Amino acid sequence: MCRQVVIAMKHIASMKLVHGDLAVRNLLVTSNFDVKLCSASLCVDAFSAEYIVHRRRPLPLRWAAPETVIQPTIQATAAADVWAFGVVVWELFTPHCPLPLADRSDADVLVMLELLASGSGSSKCPLVCPVNCPEPVWDIARRCMVRLPASRPSFSEILSDLDDMNFLDDSQV
């Protein structure tokens, strides 16, 4: 499934577009485990608890890249979508898919992201590798969630890395 998400995001990025709200809640999965990327959260209020109002705009805080919380006018970027993909990997491999960083309040997550963006916080990935996640896949997720946007891989690079893993089929990643 990770590979299918990356293919969709690579396509979006190749068109010079960004998704801006990549999360498992915005993935539709068919009975054949085909993944379709959408943005259903913008259509209904079912996920309102997963957003905060930050600087007068809704922000999916627990999927937000650090730079998006400190710059009030920053628009969604491909690098921010890559950060969110790292969180999506965590979601896909975490049983019962709780809210990312569920043990922290919104205020604590916001402070953590602000510190990370300013360079004064821990540079360590804010999420822990899920038990069921293959280490090579988690290595990709960890590279997606680095502080500097320019240091994150592109979706093309992520797809290449996933393809190099030689899993039997898409259902494994």
Secondary structure, DSSP 8 states (H G I E B T S, - for coil): -HHHHHHHHHHHHHTT---S--SGGGEEE-TT--EEE--GGGTSSTTGGG-EEETTEEE-GGG--HHHHH-TT----HHHHHHHHHHHHHHHHSTT---TTTTS-HHHHHHHHHHHHHT-S--S-SS---TTS-HHHHHHHHHHT-SSGGGS--HHHHHHHHHHT--SSGGG-
